[in-house]
């Protein structure tokens, strides 16, 4: 791993900060957009996706804290915090998916929700790829791991988008909770990986 004075390391660290601040900014705006859309459509999925944005904000704050400097112990604490974010995401997915399936809740159509989740999917996939490359180049497990939180956020956006579109066009309200269970398995896998030290 490069020393702290190495120009390439500093460039990569600045890129890491830029990626995290971009993630934070997008999700802060997203919470507002999703809250308005969820209320208008009475959508459990959109409301839950807003909670996921809060989790992503927390994970990004952890990475900014870790990139600011620290030893191995600080990195391990940061990884555990991100593992906790994955655990919260898994709990959210389990609760939301089960609630929607059990109640058979049919939300209204949400054009604004469709536009925002489509845009969020594209942005999160781009940010996740950037974090993966930057984290690997830096040898920074915290940034790489949080990049997978961002990837899950993008995948979840696709699942919510599919649910919104299929509900609006075909009345298939159950697509979103089923996709949620698939993402739940992925999030649970990441929790086990982090806390077993296999990151």
C-alpha positions as CSV (number, residue, x, y, z in Angstrom):
1,X,0.0,0.0,0.0
2,X,1.3,3.5,-0.8
3,X,2.5,5.8,1.9
4,X,0.3,8.8,2.9
5,X,2.7,11.2,1.1
6,X,2.4,9.4,-2.2
7,X,0.6,11.6,-4.8
8,X,-1.3,8.7,-6.3
9,X,-2.6,7.6,-2.9
10,X,-3.8,11.2,-2.2
11,X,-5.5,11.3,-5.6
12,X,-7.3,8.1,-4.9
13,X,-8.3,9.3,-1.4
14,X,-9.8,12.5,-2.9
15,X,-11.7,10.4,-5.4
16,X,-13.0,8.3,-2.5
17,X,-14.2,11.4,-0.7
18,X,-15.8,12.7,-3.9
19,X,-17.7,9.4,-4.4
20,X,-19.0,9.4,-0.9
21,X,-20.1,13.0,-0.9
22,X,-21.9,12.4,-4.2
23,X,-23.6,9.4,-2.6
24,X,-24.6,11.5,0.5
25,X,-25.9,14.4,-1.6
26,X,-28.0,12.1,-3.8
27,X,-29.6,10.2,-0.9
28,X,-30.4,13.4,1.1
29,X,-32.3,14.7,-1.9
30,X,-33.8,11.2,-2.4
31,X,-35.3,11.1,1.1
32,X,-37.3,14.2,0.3
33,X,-38.4,13.0,-3.1
34,X,-39.3,9.6,-1.8
35,X,-41.3,10.9,1.2
36,X,-43.4,13.1,-1.1
37,X,-43.9,10.2,-3.6
38,X,-44.7,7.6,-0.9
39,X,-47.4,9.8,0.7
40,X,-49.0,10.6,-2.7
41,X,-49.0,6.9,-3.8
42,X,-49.5,5.4,-0.3
43,X,-46.6,3.2,-1.3
44,X,-44.9,1.0,1.3
45,X,-42.1,0.2,-1.1
46,X,-41.3,3.9,-1.7
47,X,-41.4,4.6,2.0
48,X,-39.1,1.7,2.7
49,X,-36.7,2.8,0.0
50,X,-36.5,6.1,1.8
51,X,-35.3,4.2,4.9
52,X,-32.7,2.5,2.7
53,X,-31.5,5.9,1.7
54,X,-31.0,6.7,5.4
55,X,-28.9,3.5,5.8
56,X,-26.8,4.5,2.8
57,X,-26.2,7.9,4.2
58,X,-25.0,6.3,7.5
59,X,-22.6,4.0,5.6
60,X,-21.2,6.9,3.6
61,X,-20.5,8.9,6.8
62,X,-18.6,5.9,8.1
63,X,-16.4,5.8,5.0
64,X,-15.7,9.6,5.2
65,X,-14.7,9.1,8.8
66,X,-12.4,6.2,8.0
67,X,-10.8,7.9,4.9
68,X,-9.9,10.9,7.1
69,X,-7.2,8.8,8.6
70,X,-6.6,6.1,11.2
71,X,-5.0,2.8,12.0
72,X,-6.1,-0.8,11.5
73,X,-8.3,-0.7,14.6
74,X,-10.2,2.2,13.1
75,X,-10.7,0.4,9.8
76,X,-12.0,-2.7,11.7
77,X,-14.5,-0.5,13.6
78,X,-15.6,1.1,10.3
79,X,-16.2,-2.3,8.7
80,X,-18.3,-3.4,11.7
81,X,-20.4,-0.2,11.4
82,X,-20.9,-0.9,7.7
83,X,-21.8,-4.5,8.6
84,X,-24.4,-3.1,10.9
85,X,-25.8,-1.0,8.0
86,X,-26.1,-4.2,6.0
87,X,-27.9,-5.9,8.9
88,X,-30.4,-2.9,9.1
89,X,-30.9,-3.2,5.4
90,X,-31.6,-6.9,5.7
91,X,-34.1,-6.3,8.5
92,X,-35.8,-3.6,6.5
93,X,-36.1,-5.9,3.5
94,X,-37.5,-8.7,5.5
95,X,-40.1,-6.5,7.3
96,X,-41.2,-4.6,4.2
97,X,-41.4,-7.6,1.9
98,X,-43.3,-9.7,4.4
99,X,-45.7,-6.8,5.3
100,X,-46.6,-6.2,1.6
101,X,-47.1,-9.9,0.9
102,X,-49.2,-10.6,4.0
103,X,-51.4,-7.5,3.7
104,X,-51.7,-7.7,-0.1
105,X,-51.3,-3.9,-0.1
106,X,-51.8,-2.4,-3.6
107,X,-50.2,1.1,-3.9
108,X,-51.3,3.7,-6.4
109,X,-49.3,4.4,-9.5
110,X,-46.4,6.8,-8.9
111,X,-44.8,8.5,-12.0
112,X,-42.4,10.5,-9.8
113,X,-41.4,7.3,-7.9
114,X,-40.7,5.5,-11.2
115,X,-38.5,8.4,-12.5
116,X,-36.6,8.7,-9.3
117,X,-35.9,5.0,-8.7
118,X,-34.8,4.7,-12.4
119,X,-32.4,7.6,-12.0
120,X,-31.2,6.2,-8.6
121,X,-30.4,2.8,-10.0
122,X,-28.2,4.3,-12.7
123,X,-26.4,6.7,-10.3
124,X,-25.9,4.0,-7.6
125,X,-24.4,1.5,-10.1
126,X,-22.0,4.1,-11.4
127,X,-21.0,5.1,-7.8
128,X,-20.6,1.5,-6.7
129,X,-18.3,0.7,-9.7
130,X,-16.2,3.8,-8.8
131,X,-16.0,2.8,-5.2
132,X,-15.0,-0.8,-6.1
133,X,-12.2,0.4,-8.3
134,X,-10.9,3.1,-6.0
135,X,-11.1,0.9,-2.9
136,X,-9.2,-1.9,-4.7
137,X,-6.5,0.6,-5.9
138,X,-6.2,2.0,-2.3
139,X,-6.3,-1.4,-0.7
140,X,-9.1,0.0,1.4
141,X,-11.6,-2.7,2.5
142,X,-13.9,-0.1,4.1
143,X,-14.4,1.8,0.8
144,X,-14.8,-1.4,-1.2
145,X,-17.3,-2.9,1.3
146,X,-19.4,0.3,1.4
147,X,-19.4,0.1,-2.4
148,X,-21.3,-3.1,-2.0
149,X,-23.9,-1.2,0.1
150,X,-24.2,1.2,-2.8
151,X,-24.6,-1.7,-5.2
152,X,-27.4,-3.2,-3.1
153,X,-29.0,0.3,-3.1
154,X,-28.9,0.2,-6.9
155,X,-30.3,-3.3,-7.0
156,X,-33.0,-2.3,-4.6
157,X,-33.9,0.7,-6.8
158,X,-34.3,-1.7,-9.7
159,X,-36.6,-4.0,-7.6
160,X,-38.7,-1.1,-6.5
161,X,-38.8,0.3,-10.0
162,X,-40.0,-3.1,-11.4
163,X,-42.7,-3.3,-8.7
164,X,-43.9,0.3,-9.5
165,X,-43.9,-0.3,-13.3
166,X,-45.6,-3.7,-13.2
167,X,-48.1,-2.5,-10.6
168,X,-49.0,0.5,-12.8
169,X,-49.2,-1.5,-16.1
170,X,-50.2,-5.1,-15.1
171,X,-51.3,-4.9,-11.5
172,X,-48.5,-7.2,-10.4
173,X,-48.1,-5.7,-6.9
174,X,-46.3,-8.8,-5.6
175,X,-43.1,-8.4,-7.8
176,X,-41.4,-5.9,-5.4
177,X,-41.6,-7.9,-2.2
178,X,-40.4,-11.1,-4.0
179,X,-37.3,-9.2,-5.3
180,X,-36.8,-7.9,-1.8
181,X,-36.3,-11.4,-0.5
182,X,-33.5,-12.0,-3.1
183,X,-31.8,-8.8,-1.9
184,X,-32.3,-9.9,1.7
185,X,-30.2,-13.0,1.0
186,X,-27.4,-10.8,-0.5
187,X,-27.4,-8.4,2.4
188,X,-27.3,-11.3,4.9
189,X,-24.3,-12.8,3.1
190,X,-22.5,-9.5,3.3
191,X,-23.1,-9.3,7.1
192,X,-21.7,-12.7,7.6
193,X,-18.7,-11.9,5.3
194,X,-17.8,-8.7,7.2
195,X,-18.2,-10.1,10.7
196,X,-16.2,-13.3,9.9
197,X,-13.4,-11.1,8.6
198,X,-13.6,-12.4,5.0
199,X,-13.9,-9.0,3.4
